[in-house]
Amino acid sequence: MEINTNNNNHLLVIGGSGFIGQHVVNKALEKGFKTTVLAKNNHNATDKPNGVTYLTADISHKANLLTSLRGKVFDYVINLGGYINHANFSNGGSEVYDVHFNGVRNLVDCLNKSNLKGFVQIGSSDEYGNNSAPQLETQRETPISPYSCAKVASTYFLQTLYKTEKFPAVILRPFLVYGPGQGEERFIPQIIKGCLNNQKFPTSKGEQLRDFCFIDDFIQAVFSTLDNSKVYGEVINIASGKPVTIKKMINTIVDTIGSGQPQFGKIAYRVGENMALYGDVSKAKELLDWKPSVDIEQGLRTTIDSIREMQ
């Protein structure tokens, strides 16, 4: 469902200086939203577009967050706050849990909800843990890290708020989102840079089945939730729906670039690694009238061109 871009909706993007966040901000401006970004470190934004208000706050620090949000009213909130880290609880996982669960609680407490029409929580496919594929929203979550546990806790917290107080939240569960602008420490940019430099690089055997969703498709899904009351209280997978092995993904990058020397089998699988993680997107198609439109080959070509231009 499209927003009327002439109605001066005010959108708050938590974590708007990150990879997905910057794409959200650009799309928001394109659609005519009055846009505010709140991030812990807004200097991470590589290109700050004109017309965006930037606020700095750590959502896990309630007093600091309250100060930043005081007196501000938003129509929609998209929460991309936090960071991906699968550390154990005693090795940094406590801080991860704090930002991904307590940060959501703090946002709910600190936001002026008088005009709030929608709160989009970006969850994670990691919430499914070792559930069998294809992963469905009806499966019981089996988190295996503080990060995924915090995401699950936030999901249930927001669903409870909708059921008891009609808080207009929807939880999107993206699978592996990729595309231009993604940090070079992430899987696909790492492989692309290694291939562009024709390097040897170790990897696992690559038998894991994964689901890669191109950034443009994901952004379209995010904005399809706004002004859509059918999605309140719901969890919705956002994915390509087409599993591909890690080995095939790497070989596709090698073939597209024409160089690169992956060394399969040099890295062991992670303990407890889910060998098949790919989403069923039937619910997204039904509630959002959405389906992915960018195939792996096209998405990789676009991403490779972007990284090549930056080298």
C-alpha positions as CSV (number, residue, x, y, z in Angstrom):
1,M,0.0,0.0,0.0
2,E,1.4,3.4,-1.0
3,I,1.5,6.4,1.3
4,N,0.1,9.7,0.2
5,T,3.3,11.7,-0.2
6,N,1.5,15.0,0.1
7,N,0.2,14.5,3.7
8,N,3.5,15.5,5.5
9,N,4.0,12.2,7.3
10,H,6.9,12.4,9.7
11,L,9.1,9.2,9.7
12,L,11.7,8.4,12.4
13,V,14.4,5.9,11.3
14,I,16.3,4.3,14.2
15,G,19.7,3.3,13.0
16,G,19.3,5.3,9.8
17,S,23.1,5.7,9.2
18,G,23.6,1.9,8.7
19,F,23.5,-0.1,5.5
20,I,19.7,-0.7,5.4
21,G,19.0,2.5,7.2
22,Q,20.5,4.7,4.5
23,H,18.5,2.9,1.8
24,V,15.3,3.5,4.0
25,V,16.2,7.2,4.3
26,N,16.7,7.6,0.6
27,K,13.4,5.9,-0.2
28,A,11.6,8.0,2.4
29,L,12.8,11.2,0.8
30,E,11.8,9.9,-2.6
31,K,8.3,9.3,-1.2
32,G,8.1,12.7,0.3
33,F,8.3,11.9,4.0
34,K,9.6,14.4,6.5
35,T,12.5,12.3,7.8
36,T,14.4,12.1,11.0
37,V,17.3,9.7,11.7
38,L,18.3,8.7,15.2
39,A,21.5,6.7,15.6
40,K,24.2,6.1,18.1
41,N,26.9,7.5,15.8
42,N,25.5,9.5,12.9
43,H,28.9,10.1,11.5
44,N,28.7,6.6,10.1
45,A,26.4,7.9,7.4
46,T,28.6,8.2,4.3
47,D,26.2,10.5,2.5
48,K,23.9,12.7,4.6
49,P,21.1,13.8,2.2
50,N,19.6,17.3,2.5
51,G,16.4,17.6,4.3
52,V,17.0,15.0,7.0
53,T,17.2,15.8,10.7
54,Y,19.8,13.8,12.6
55,L,19.6,13.0,16.3
56,T,22.2,11.2,18.3
57,A,21.3,8.8,21.1
58,D,21.9,5.3,22.3
59,I,18.5,3.6,22.5
60,S,19.8,1.3,25.4
61,H,20.2,4.5,27.5
62,K,16.7,5.6,28.4
63,A,17.5,9.0,29.8
64,N,19.6,9.9,26.8
65,L,16.9,8.7,24.4
66,L,14.2,10.6,26.2
67,T,16.2,13.8,25.9
68,S,16.7,13.4,22.2
69,L,13.0,12.6,21.5
70,R,11.4,15.1,23.9
71,G,8.9,17.3,22.1
72,K,9.0,15.4,18.8
73,V,6.0,13.7,17.3
74,F,6.2,11.0,14.6
75,D,3.7,9.3,12.4
76,Y,5.9,6.2,11.7
77,V,8.9,4.6,13.2
78,I,11.2,2.1,11.5
79,N,13.6,0.4,14.1
80,L,16.9,-0.7,12.6
81,G,18.8,0.0,15.8
82,G,21.5,-2.3,17.2
83,Y,24.1,-4.5,15.6
84,I,24.6,-8.1,14.6
85,N,26.8,-10.0,17.1
86,H,26.5,-13.6,18.0
87,A,28.7,-13.5,21.1
88,N,27.9,-15.6,24.1
89,F,26.2,-13.8,27.0
90,S,29.5,-13.7,29.1
91,N,31.5,-12.4,26.1
92,G,29.6,-9.3,25.1
93,G,26.2,-10.8,24.6
94,S,24.8,-8.9,27.6
95,E,25.3,-5.6,25.8
96,V,23.8,-7.1,22.6
97,Y,20.7,-8.1,24.5
98,D,20.5,-4.7,26.1
99,V,20.3,-2.8,22.9
100,H,18.0,-5.2,21.0
101,F,15.5,-5.8,23.7
102,N,15.8,-3.0,26.3
103,G,16.3,-0.6,23.5
104,V,12.9,-1.5,22.0
105,R,11.3,-1.1,25.5
106,N,12.9,2.3,25.8
107,L,11.7,3.4,22.4
108,V,8.1,2.4,23.3
109,D,8.4,4.3,26.6
110,C,10.0,7.4,25.2
111,L,8.1,7.9,22.0
112,N,5.2,10.4,21.9
113,K,2.5,8.0,20.7
114,S,-0.3,10.6,20.2
115,N,0.0,10.5,16.4
116,L,1.8,7.1,15.9
117,K,0.3,5.2,13.0
118,G,3.0,2.4,12.6
119,F,6.0,1.0,14.3
120,V,8.1,-1.3,12.1
121,Q,10.5,-3.6,14.0
122,I,13.2,-5.2,12.0
123,G,13.7,-8.6,13.5
124,S,15.9,-11.4,12.1
125,S,15.8,-14.8,10.5
126,D,18.1,-15.9,13.4
127,E,15.0,-15.9,15.6
128,Y,14.2,-19.3,14.0
129,G,17.4,-20.9,15.2
130,N,17.5,-24.5,14.1
131,N,13.9,-24.8,12.9
132,S,13.4,-26.8,9.7
133,A,13.2,-25.1,6.4
134,P,11.5,-23.4,4.8
135,Q,11.0,-21.3,8.0
136,L,7.4,-20.2,8.6
137,E,6.1,-17.4,10.9
138,T,4.0,-20.1,12.7
139,Q,7.1,-22.0,13.9
140,R,8.1,-21.6,17.5
141,E,11.3,-19.6,17.7
142,T,14.5,-21.4,19.0
143,P,17.1,-18.6,19.6
144,I,20.7,-19.8,20.0
145,S,22.4,-16.6,21.0
146,P,21.7,-13.4,23.1
147,Y,21.2,-11.6,19.8
148,S,18.5,-13.9,18.5
149,C,17.0,-14.2,22.0
150,A,16.7,-10.4,22.3
151,K,15.0,-10.3,18.9
152,V,12.5,-12.9,19.9
153,A,11.8,-11.1,23.2
154,S,11.2,-7.9,21.3
155,T,8.8,-9.7,18.9
156,Y,6.7,-11.0,21.8
157,F,6.8,-7.7,23.6
158,L,5.5,-5.8,20.6
159,Q,2.9,-8.4,19.8
160,T,1.7,-8.2,23.4
161,L,1.5,-4.4,23.2
162,Y,-0.6,-4.6,20.1
163,K,-3.0,-7.2,21.7
164,T,-3.3,-5.3,25.0
165,E,-2.9,-1.6,24.0
166,K,-3.3,-1.6,20.2
167,F,0.3,-0.4,19.8
168,P,0.6,-0.4,15.9
169,A,3.7,-2.6,15.6
170,V,4.7,-5.1,12.8
171,I,7.7,-7.3,12.9
172,L,9.6,-8.0,9.7
173,R,12.0,-10.9,9.7
174,P,14.6,-10.4,6.9
175,F,16.8,-13.2,5.8
176,L,20.2,-12.2,4.3
177,V,19.8,-8.7,2.9
178,Y,22.6,-7.6,0.6
179,G,23.3,-4.9,-2.0
180,P,25.3,-1.7,-2.6
181,G,26.5,0.1,0.5
182,Q,26.8,-3.0,2.7
183,G,29.8,-3.0,5.1
184,E,32.9,-4.7,3.7
185,E,33.0,-7.0,6.8
186,R,29.8,-8.8,5.6
187,F,29.8,-12.0,3.7
188,I,29.0,-10.9,0.1
189,P,31.2,-7.8,0.1
190,Q,34.1,-9.8,1.4
191,I,33.7,-12.4,-1.3
192,I,33.3,-9.8,-4.0
193,K,36.4,-7.9,-2.9
194,G,38.5,-11.1,-2.8
195,C,37.4,-12.0,-6.3
196,L,38.0,-8.5,-7.7
197,N,41.6,-8.8,-6.4
198,N,41.8,-12.4,-7.6
199,Q,42.8,-13.5,-4.1
200,K,42.8,-17.0,-2.6
201,F,40.3,-17.0,0.3
202,P,39.3,-19.9,2.6
203,T,35.7,-20.8,3.1
204,S,33.6,-23.7,4.4
205,K,32.4,-26.5,2.1
206,G,29.5,-24.2,1.3
207,E,26.8,-26.8,1.6
208,Q,24.6,-24.5,3.7
209,L,21.3,-23.4,2.0
210,R,20.7,-19.7,2.5
211,D,18.2,-17.1,1.3
212,F,19.6,-13.8,-0.1
213,C,17.2,-10.8,-0.5
214,F,18.3,-7.8,-2.5
215,I,18.2,-4.5,-0.7
216,D,15.7,-2.9,-3.1
217,D,13.2,-5.7,-2.6
218,F,13.6,-5.4,1.2
219,I,13.0,-1.7,1.2
220,Q,9.9,-2.1,-0.9
221,A,8.6,-4.5,1.7
222,V,9.3,-2.2,4.6
223,F,7.3,0.7,3.0
224,S,4.5,-1.7,2.1
225,T,3.8,-2.1,5.8
226,L,3.1,1.6,6.4
227,D,-0.6,2.7,6.4
228,N,-1.5,-1.0,6.4
229,S,-3.5,-1.9,9.4
230,K,-3.7,-5.6,8.3
231,V,-0.1,-6.1,9.5
232,Y,-0.4,-4.8,13.1
233,G,0.7,-7.5,15.5
234,E,2.0,-9.7,12.8
235,V,5.4,-11.3,12.1
236,I,6.3,-11.4,8.4
237,N,9.2,-13.1,6.6
238,I,11.0,-11.0,4.0
239,A,13.1,-13.1,1.8
240,S,13.7,-14.2,-1.8
241,G,12.0,-17.5,-1.1
242,K,14.7,-19.2,-3.3
243,P,17.4,-21.1,-1.4
244,V,20.9,-21.2,-2.8
245,T,24.0,-22.9,-1.4
246,I,26.8,-20.8,-0.1
247,K,29.1,-22.6,-2.6
248,K,26.8,-21.7,-5.6
249,M,26.6,-18.1,-4.4
250,I,30.4,-17.8,-4.2
251,N,30.8,-19.5,-7.6
252,T,28.3,-17.2,-9.2
253,I,30.4,-14.2,-7.9
254,V,33.6,-15.8,-9.3
255,D,31.9,-16.4,-12.7
256,T,30.4,-12.9,-12.9
257,I,33.7,-11.2,-12.1
258,G,35.9,-13.7,-13.9
259,S,38.5,-14.0,-11.1
260,G,38.8,-15.2,-7.5
261,Q,40.1,-18.4,-5.9
262,P,37.8,-19.8,-3.2
263,Q,39.3,-22.6,-1.2
264,F,36.2,-24.6,-0.2
265,G,36.5,-26.8,3.0
266,K,39.2,-24.8,4.7
267,I,36.9,-23.4,7.4
268,A,34.8,-25.6,9.6
269,Y,31.1,-25.1,10.0
270,R,30.0,-23.2,13.2
271,V,28.9,-25.4,16.1
272,G,25.2,-25.9,15.8
273,E,25.0,-24.1,12.4
274,N,21.6,-24.4,10.7
275,M,22.3,-26.0,7.3
276,A,19.1,-24.8,5.7
277,L,17.8,-21.3,6.4
278,Y,15.4,-19.9,3.9
279,G,12.0,-18.3,4.3
280,D,8.5,-18.9,3.2
281,V,7.2,-15.6,1.9
282,S,3.5,-16.5,1.4
283,K,2.4,-14.2,4.2
284,A,4.3,-11.2,2.8
285,K,2.6,-11.8,-0.6
286,E,-0.8,-11.9,1.1
287,L,-0.6,-9.1,3.6
288,L,1.8,-6.7,1.8
289,D,1.0,-7.5,-1.8
290,W,4.7,-7.9,-2.1
291,K,7.1,-10.3,-3.9
292,P,10.8,-10.1,-4.6
293,S,11.6,-8.9,-8.1
294,V,15.4,-9.0,-8.2
295,D,17.1,-12.4,-8.9
296,I,20.5,-13.4,-7.6
297,E,22.3,-12.8,-10.8
298,Q,20.9,-9.2,-11.2
299,G,21.4,-8.3,-7.6
300,L,25.0,-9.6,-7.6
301,R,25.8,-7.7,-10.8
302,T,24.5,-4.4,-9.3
303,T,26.4,-5.0,-6.0
304,I,29.7,-6.0,-7.8
305,D,29.5,-2.8,-10.0
306,S,29.0,-0.7,-6.9
307,I,32.0,-2.2,-5.1
308,R,34.1,-2.0,-8.2
309,E,33.4,1.7,-8.5
310,M,34.5,2.3,-4.9
311,Q,37.9,0.6,-5.3
